[in-house]
Amino acid sequence: MIVSPLNALSFLASNMQTHLAVMSLFGRDQFHVTLDYPGRLIYREGNCEFTFPVYESNREWILVDAPSLKRIRLFFGWYRVPFRFGAAERRRILPRLIEYLKSDRTQARVFDRGDTDCRSFSFYPELFDQRADATDVLDDAGIEWLTSYTTIDLLHEEYGLEVCGIQQESDLDTIAETLREAFPHWHHSRVCFKKGERDPGWKFAIYMFRGDCGSGRSIDAD
C-alpha cells in the first residue's frame, strides 16, 4: 500500500499528540493546550476555548495565526459562539502555542499569511501541489476526474481547493470525507450548486480561511 504524504502527515501528528499532551498545562495562568486531533490545536483558558489549524511540514510545525472556532462553557456544556480574534488575544495566545509546539524539540512557526485583511489578491504556489494531491486521493476513493467532476480550482484568498462540476449529488459525501481526511488543518468547507456557467453542477470547497459562497445555493458544511 502506498501512503500519500498527506496521510503520512496525519499519522505523524496523531503519534506526536501523546508526547505533546504531557506539557499541556502551563504555570499560574491556568491555560491548557492539546493537539486534540490531526490538524486541530485546542487552546483553553477559563471558560473559553479556541481551535487553531496546525500542520507539520518538513519536520516543522506550522501554526495558523487565527482560530477557526471559539466555544464557551455554559453550565454543563460547550457552545460555539461568533467571535473576533483581537490583537490582545493574539499577543497573549500565539506565543504560548508556539512554545507548546516546540516542547518536543521540533521547530515551530506561525503561518506566513500574505493578506490578513483579505483586501488584496493572495497567491500561494504550494496550492498547485496540494491540488495534485487532492486529485490522487479522490482517485483512490473512486472519484475520477472528468467522470465524477470536471476540475479542481485553487482558492488563494481562502487558502484551499474547490471541486467543480460534480454531477451526482451522491458523490458529495465521498468527496467531502476524502478531502477533510487529506487536509485536516483546513477547517472550513461549503457546498454550492451553480447553473448557467462554466462547470455547472455541485461544487465542494475546503479551505483554511473563512469565506463565502457567492451566488447560488449554499450549505454550511463546516
Secondary structure by P-SEA (a helix, b strand, c coil): ccccaaaaaaaaaaaacccccccccccccbbbbbcccccbbbbbcccbbbbbbbbccccbbbbcccccbbbbbcccbbbbbbbbbcaaaaaccaaaaaaaaacccbbbbccccccccccbbbbbcaaaaaaaaaaaaaaaacccccccccccccccccccccccccccccaaaaaaaaaaaacccccccbbbbbcccccccbbbbbbcbbbbbccccccccc
